[in-house]
């Protein structure tokens, strides 16, 4: 029988027994903590079977209902702490995007041979993106596409311009494809770009229902990916300290486990791991610390956009950013899937040349503390330009539509008040409460 179904049945029985008058709780425990008072029998019956949960179904729920449902499922799964992960995907596909927008996906175990055919691959920065949700809805596809396009522009802008001037239509077409409200700034035209390579590992396409997503064995899946990165570094004779590993949602935790495996096998740490709305972890191996965490790489940063929805409130890195504070979602997101993917959209916006410092943030414990100019540290920047010596929790505000960054002045300041008075305007308090 499906372990999640067994778990749900046990949870229902536990709640029912504890809710009965003769199922007394210890008098030292506050009666308000009775499970029957936070989840009724009718609410339990309304929770769908795990097999019936899909990305599409969550997208069709409003943000509050979707977040409530996922919270209920998660907490039920944690009652006995015995839901062991059981799914390790095979045949994961990967691809290297081309400047003309095309891609050819191949099994991950064939990718290294393809990379050997690419001239100068790995000579500069290498960004590896691990997807965490299936590309079955436009919300997920668009966010991933925006991130890939942003890196294409960042790494290949100068080459694209030259090819465009020479009349190469493919590069002109790509320039049109990557043109959007997220890269319309005049700064883009004069930005200093760098060269690099991108690999997309499409783990998310294997997680095409909630059962696979919930039961994913993060450690084993991450170990497979970590071994692959070691093989790539060795066979391509490339430096490991140029690798930036980015994971979406549950892919963020897989990226962390992959980085751990890389260190275990080589004795070296990857340069950076970024988690884009790291997910809750439903199935966990006992006696094992699972999930993205500081120490997985030389620097670990995380952006949390759906803390009480698909994401987790647990600190996941050296520095954790909470746009508009810890919440079920962020401004403009109408459902939990959109909220989760906003982290990818924000990071993509910061990757585009000229937008690296569009997301200024300060250390704070809540959005209220942030709005009251009561933060307790200097400004930092969420996204590609995050300083690698940052630590702690950072709060910022974002726009409900693209461009999402508040585009604050970039001049250096020595205090919270000096930095934010210029841009923490009345509109902040009116429009984004």
N, C-alpha and C positions, 0 to 999 in steps of 0.2 A: 504494500500500500504506500501511496505517496507520503513521505515523511511529513510534509507540510499539512496534509489532511489529518494525519494522526495527531500532530501537534495542535491543530485547531480544535479537534474533538476533545483532547485532554484539557485544553484551555477552557472550553465551554463548560465541561464538567466541573472544573475547579471553581470557575466563577459561580456556577449554579449552587454548588455546595456551600461556598463561603457566603453566598447571599441569603441562605435559609436562616430562620431564627435560631435553630439548634446548631448551626454551624458557627458557633461563637468564636470571635477572635480574642486574643489575649487582651485583657482590660488595659494593659499598658499602651496598646496601640490605639491611636485616634480612630474613632468609629468612622470618621469621614474618609478614611483610606480604604474602606471596604470596596472590593472590586465591583460589587453590585451597584455601587453609587456612582461609579464612573463609566460603567458599561452595562447596560441592561440586557436581559435576555433577548428582547426584540432587536436591539442593536447588534447583538452577536449573530442572530439569524440573518440580518441584512448584509453581513459581510460576505462578499462573493468568494467562491472557491478560488484558490490560488491559480488554478488552470484557466479561470475565466478572466483574470486580470491581464490587460494588454496596454501598451502605450496608447493605442487609439481610444480605449475606454477611459483612461485617465485624462486624455486630452479633452474628452467630451464632458468631463465634470468641471465645475468651477473650482477655483483654487482652494477655497475653504473645504469643500467636500472631499476633494482628492487628498488634501493634506490630512484631514481627519481619518480617512480610510487607511492611508498608509501608516499613520501613527498607530491605529488599532491593530493592524496586521503585524507591525513590528513588535509592539509590546506583547501581544499574544505569543509571538515566536520566542520571546525571551523568558517566559515564565519558568520553564524547567532547565533552561540553558543547555539543552541536549540536542539541538538541531545541528547535526554535523553536515558540513558541505559535501556534496556528492557529484557535482558536475564539473568536469574538466573538458573544455571544448577541444576538438581536433579539427584540422583543416582550416585554421584561421587564415583569412586572406589578408594580403598587404599590397600596397601600391606606392609608387613614386609618382607624384603628379607631374604633368608636363606643362611647359609654359603656354601651350595652346589650349589648355583646359582638359585635355584628354587624360585618361588613366587606364592602365592595364593591370588588373589585380591578378596576383598569383598566390599560391599557397606560401605561407611564411617560410617553409623549409626550402623553397626554390628562390627566395628573394636575394640571397647573398650572391648566387651566380649571376642574377640580373644586375646587381650593383657592380659586380666586377667589370661589366661591359660599359658602365657609365664612366666617362672620362673625368678624372679628378674628383670622383666621389669621395667625400670624407676629408678633403684637404682643409676645409673650413668648418664652420659650425654645422652640426647635424641635429635636426629636431625630429624626434620620434613622437607621433601622436597616437595614443591608444584610445579608440572610441569605447564608449560604455553603454550606449543605447542603440537599438537597431535603426537603420536609416529608412524606416517605413513611413515616417510622417514628414511633412514639409518643415515642421519646426526643427526636428533633429537634423535633417539633411541640410537645411539652410545654415544652421549654426556651424556645422562641420565644414561646409563649403566656404563660409566666410573666414574661418580660421586658416584653411589651406590657401585661399586666395591672398589673405594678408601676408602669409609667409612667402608666397610666390612673388608678391610685390616687393617685399622686404629684401629678398635674396636676389631677385632677377630684374629689378627695375631698370638698372642702367643698360643691361643687355636688351631688354624689351624696347627701350627707347631707341637704341642703335638699330635694332632690327626693323623697328617701325619706320625710322627715317629712310631705311633702305627699301622700304616698300613691301616688307614681309607681312602678308595679310594675317597670318596666324597670330603674330604678336599684336597686331592692331586689334584683332578680335578679342584677344585676352585682355588687353587694356580696357576694352569696352565692358567685358564681363566683370572685371574687378572694380569698375567705376560704380560707386554707390554713395549714399549719404554718409557712409562710414569712412570714406577716404576723399571727401570733397574739399578738405582744407587746402588752402594755397600753400601751406607749409610742405605738403607732400612733394610739390614740384621741385623744391630745392633741398629736400632732405638728403642726408648722407646715408647711403644704403651699404649693406655688407653682403657678402656672398655666403651661400650655405646650401644645404640639401634637406629635403623633407621626406620622411617615410610615414605613411599612415598604416597602422595595424588595426584592422577593422574587427576587433573583438566584439563590438556591439551587435554586429549582424548575427552572431551566434546566440545572442540573448533575446530571442524573439518571443518569449513569453515570461511572465513573472516568475514561474517556477524555476526556469534556468537562471534567471537574474538573481533570485533569492538564494538558490542552492549552489551558486558558483563557488568553487574551491579557489579562493583568491591566492592562497600560498602556492599551490601546485601550478596554477595557471601562470602566476608571476614567475615562478622558478623556470618554467619552460621559456618564457620570454627573456629572462635574465641570461640563460644559457645561450640563447640565440644572439643576444647582444655581444656576449663574450666571443662567440664564433665570428661574428661580423667584424669586431675589432681586430681579432687575430688574423683572419684571412685577408682583410683589406689593409692590414698594417696601418690602422688609423689611430690617432690619439683618443683615449677614452674621455679626456677632460674637455672635449668639445661637444659632448652629447648632452642635450636637454630633452628629458623625457616628460611628456605631458599626457595626463590621463583624465578622461571625462567620467564623472559619476563613479560607478563601480570600477571603471578602468583606472581611476586615480589610485585605488588601493592595489590593483594589479601592477601598476607602474611602480609603486613603492616596494612591493614584494620582488619585482624584477630587479630593482636597484639593489635591494638587500642580497639577492642571489649573485649579482655581478660582483659585489664586494666580497662575498664569501668565497667565490671562485678565483678572484684576482688579487684580493687585498687592497684594491683601489675603490674609491667612491666615484660615482658619476658626478658631474658638475652640478646639475640641478634637476629636481623633480617638481613639477607643478601639478596640483590637483584642482580640477575645475568642477566645483560642487561635489566633493567626495560624498558618496552615498552612505546611507545606513548599511550596516552589515548584518544580515539576517542570520545566516548560517555561519557558525564559528567553531573551529576546532578547540576542544577543551585544552586548557593549559598552554595555549599559544596566543601571543599578542599578534593580532591581525589588523591590518589596515595601514594606510599612509601615515607616517609619523616622522618627526624630526630625527635626523640621524640617518635616514635612508639614503641621502646624498649629501654632498658638501653643503647644499642649500635646498630647503624644501619650503615651498610657499603654497597656499591654498586660498581659493576664492569660494565663499559660501553664499549661494543665492537661494537656497531652498531648505534651510535648516530644519524646519518642521514639516517638510514635504518629502521629496525624494532624498534630500541631503541629510547631513548629520550635524549636530551642534558641537560634536567633539573636536577639539583642537587637533589639527592634522599636520602642522608643519612648524618650522621655526617661526614663521609669521603667518597669521590667518587674517584674511580680509572679509568683512561682513558688510556688503553694500546695503545701506539703509538699516543696518543692525540685524540681529538674528530674528528671522521671521519665516513664515511659510513660503513667502515669495518676495519679489521685488517689484517696484513700480512698473506698470505696464504689462506684467505677466498675468494672463487670465487663467492659467492652469498649472499644475505642478510640473508638467513636462517642460513647458515654456520657461518656468522659473528656473528649473535645473539647467537648461541650456543657455540661460543668460550669462552664466559664468564664462562659457565659451565665447559668446558674443562680445563680452567686455574685453576678454583677453585678446581676441582677434582685433578689436578696435585699437588696442594699445600697440599691437604689432605693426600696424600700418605706419609707414614712415611719416614723421611729423606729429604723430599722436601718442608717442611713448609716455608722455606725462599728462595725459588727459584725466587720470583718476587719482587726484590727491586724497590722502587719507591721514588720519591722526590716531594715536592710541586712545581708546576709549572703551568703556564697558557696555555702553548702550547708545542708541540713537539719541535719546533724550540728553544724555551727558554731552554728546557731540554737538547737538543743536544749541546747548546752553554755553558753548565755548568753554567747557570745563574739562577738555581733554588734558592729557598729562605728558605730552611729548611733542617732538618735532614732526613736521610733515614727512610723509613717505608717499611713494607712488605705487599703486596697484597695477600689475601687468608686467609686460616685458622688461620694463625699466626698474623693477623692484630691486632695491639695494640688498646685496647678499649678506649684510651684517645686521639686518633687522631681526627683531624678536618680538613676540607678543601678539595681541589682538588689536586690529585696526578697524575703524569705522569710517565710512564715507557715504556721501549721497550720490545718486545717479539719476539720470533722466529716464522717463518712461519710454521714450522712443530714441532711435538712433539719430544723431550721435548720443551715446549714453553717457560719456564722460562730461564732467562739468567744465573742463578746459580752464582750470584756474591759472593765474599767472605763475610763471616758473621761477621767479626770483627767489633766492634763498632767504629764509627768515629764521630767527633763533627761537621763536616761541609759538605756541599754538595760536594765541590771539593775534599776533602780528601776521601770521600766515593766512588766517581764515576770515578776518574781518572784511577783507576786500571782496570776498566772493560768497560768504555765508549771508546772503541777502534776504529781504523779506519774502522773496519768492520761494526760497527754500522752505520756509515755515508754512506758506500758504498751500503750495502745490504738492508737497511730497511728505505729508505727515503720515 
